[in-house]
Amino acid sequence: MKIQILTTGGTIDKFYFDRKDTFQVGEPQIGQLLREANVTVEYEIRELLHKDSLELTDEDRQRLKETVAALDSRRIVITHGTDTMTASAVVLAAIPDKTIVLTGALSPARFSDSDAPFNIGMAFAAAQSLPPGVYVAMNGRVFRGDKVIKDREQRSFVAKNE
């Protein structure tokens, strides 16, 4: 089972020149993190976008949807900025017969205290074990993509109250 990984940017791939400087979205970090974790499941990484999720447009989300729909793989992990991750999950929900897991980080993967490695591990496991659908893997939990929100005050993802 090969897992397709798509990268879109977001905090997970950000870097800063110094503490007073603004960020830039850099090269995807997921490949290095998976190598460091000695992951033995076959995977392929494809860089799709290099954007902060607040800068993603409807056209970007449509491109993401079309890219995922066209993939041969039925198991997909997408690294994504956390601010609009749930909006992309809603768009991806129209794709049948694929297990799609979005994940990201609240601090850049380059930081020693980043949540990125854990979130990627959760997403990678979820993509292998869950039935078709769209999911968000963050903060040690896996949510259905249409049943989750980002709680900025708590700095975590929580189940959506209905």
Sequence and secondary structure as in RCSB ss.txt:
>XXXX:A:sequence
MKIQILTTGGTIDKFYFDRKDTFQVGEPQIGQLLREANVTVEYEIRELLHKDSLELTDEDRQRLKETVAALDSRR
IVITHGTDTMTASAVVLAAIPDKTIVLTGALSPARFSDSDAPFNIGMAFAAAQSLPPGVYVAMNGRVFRGDKVIK
DREQRSFVAKNE
>XXXX:A:secstr
  EEEEEEESGGGEEESSTTS EEE S  HHHHHHHTT  S EEEEEEEEE GGG  HHHHHHHHHHHHH S SE
EEEE  STTHHHHHHHHTT  S EEEEE  SS TTSTT SHHHHHHHHHHHHHHS SEEEEEETTEEEETTSEEE
ETTTTEEEE   
